[in-house]
């Protein structure tokens, strides 16, 4: 399994680059001379061998524009100088995007079966008179993406695997400690239970005769509660 990279040639007609350059100049000053942008299609290839020449051509056809020959390449079109800043931004790797689902479907329909994920990242090259300072780089990069759904790629993606270990599930000892145990879990997990919730769920699990898990508590806090009413229904 390997991640393949297909780069799309920068477009000279990208009107958004002028606004981006102005934003960069407000942060970097007049030292920011120009901005170039290219897209990178990151393809998770699951075949036992690398794609054949025919499969490479098919992928270039899938990602390319039919009216622009040679707009897709296996190497980046950007050539940074020592004073330039290169930034790559793409979706967070811990979930597959809707774009990936559609792209994989297109590849499968084209006969490319050894692909299970495709994510598109944006690569910006800021041409500068001198290399931006660390604080300038941080400020500029932060303005380029939404941290909730995207992240920076310091290096080209080599794997979609994410080295994140989920927290261990634990029991909230309501039977042993009572309400204070749920109060502690409420603060630890950020459940936002109010006093009524704490009383209600403490009594509920005492009645059931068991302790809830941290997952159960989180689910109780996050589940749809539009029909959870404290009053009495009279029909």
N, C-alpha and C positions, 0 to 999 in steps of 0.2 A: 504494500500500500504506500502510495506516495502522493504528494500534493503537486500538481502541475500548475504552472503560471502562464497565462496568456494575456499579453498587454495590448491595449488599444491605443493607437496613435493619438496624440493630443489634437484636439480640434482648434483651429484658429478662430472659429466662429462662436466660441463659447463666451456669451455676453457676461456671464457671471464672474469671469476672471477679472474684469475691470473693477467690479465692486470688491472682489477679494483683495486685489492689489491695493486699493484705497484703504481697506481695513488693515492690511499688513503695514502700510506706510504710517498709519496712526500709531502703531505699536513700535515699529522698527525705525521710523523716520524715513528720510529720503534715501537711505541706504538700500531699501527694497526697490529693485529695478524692474522686476517682471515676475509673473507667476505662470507656471505651466502646470497642466493637469493631465493625467492619463488614468484610465481604468485598468484594473487587474482582475482577471477572472481566475479565482483559485479553485481548482478542480481536484476533488478527492478521487484519485484513480485506484480502484480496488483490484485491478488485474494482477496476475502473478508476474507478468512481464510488462515492460513499458509499452505505451501505445505504438502501433505500427505507423509507418509513413501515411498510410491511408487514413488511419484514425486521427492522426494529428491534423491532416488536411480537413477532415470532417469537423473537428473541433474549431478550427480557424473559421470554417464556413458558418458554424452555428453562432459564434460570437461576433463575427464580422458584419460589416455593412455591404450589401450587394453592389452598391454604387461606388465603393471606395476600395479598390484593389490594394492589398498589402497593408491594410489598416490594423491587422492583428499579427503580433510577433511573439516569439518565445523569449525574447529579451526586451528589457525596458527601453523605451524611446527617450527617456530622460537621461541627461548627462550632467550630474551635479559637479560643481567645482568645490574646492576646499572651503570657500566662503559661503556656499549655498546651504540652504536648509531643505532637506527632503523629509516629508511627512506622509505616512500611509495610514489611512483610517478605513475601518470596515466594521461589519456587525460583530457583536460579541459572539465568541466561539462556543458558549455554553448552550446555545440553542440554534436550531436550523431555521432560517428565515423562509418567508413565503416565496421570496425570489428564488431561493435554492430549490424549493419544491417544484416550481414551474420549470426552472432550468434543467433539472434532472429529468423531468417528464419529456422535455423537448429532446434531450440527448437520447433517452430510451426510444423515443419514436423514430429517431434518426439511425437507430441500430447500435448506439454506443451504450453497451450494457454494463461496462465496468466502472460506472460512476454512481456514487450515492450522495454526493453533496457538491454544490457549486455556490460559492459566495463571491460577491463583487466588492472590491475595495477601491478607494480613491487614493491616488498618489499625487501629492502637491510638491512642486519644486519651486521654492522661493529663491530667486536669484538676487544675491545681496553683495554689497561692496565689501562687507566684512561679516563674519559669522555672528549671528545674534547671541546675546548673552543667555544664560540659563533662564533667567526670569522672563526675558522677552520671548524666548521659545515657549515657555510654559503658558504665557498669556496668549500667544498667537495660536498655539495648538488647541487650547481650550475653546477657542472661538470657532473651531472648525467642525465640531461634532457634538452629538447628544450623548452624554455619558451613560444615560439609562439604557440605550440600545446599541451603542457603538463603543469602540475602543481603538487605541492606536496599535499599530503593528511595528515595533522597533526593527524587526527583521521580517523578510518574506515568510509567510506561513509555511512551516514544514510539516505540521500535523494539526488536525482539528481536535485532537484529544485535549481535554482541559484537566489540569492537575489540581482539581478541587475536591476535597473530601467532605461529604455532608456531615453535619454535626450528629453525634450519637443521640438516639432516642432515649429519653429517661422518664421515669415515673414521678408524678407529683404526689407526694405522700399526704393526701388529704385524710386518710383513715388514721394515720399516726399523728399528724401535726395539726390537722383541721384547716381552718381558713387561712392561717398564716402561710401555709405551704403554697396555696394558690396565689396569695398576694406576692410571694417571692417569684413564682413562675410568671406572673403577670408583668412584673418589673423586668425580669430577665429576658423574656421573649417579646416584650413590647405589645402585649395583647390588647391593651386599652380597655380592660374590663372595668366597669364602674362598680360602686358598692353593691348595687342590686345584683349585678352579674356574679360578683364574688360570693354573695350569700346564696344565690340560686344554685350555682354549680357546686358549691361546697355541699349543700343539702342534697343535691341530686346524686352525687357520687357516694355520699354517705348512705343514702337510701339503696343505691345499687350494690353497695358493699365491696367496692373496688376502687383502686386509684387510677386516674386517667393518665395517659401518656402525654408527653410534650406535643406530639403530633395532634392528638385529639384536642388539646387545649387551643392550639393554633387554629385548627379547623373550626372550632366553635366560635373563635373570634373573627374569622374571615368569611364564614359561610353567609349566604344570602339571608338577611333577617327582616325583609320587608313585611313578612307576615308574622313576625315574632312580637306579639302584643302582650302587654302586662295586664290588661284589663280582662273582663269577663265577657265572652261572646254570648249574646242572647238572640236566639232565632225564634 
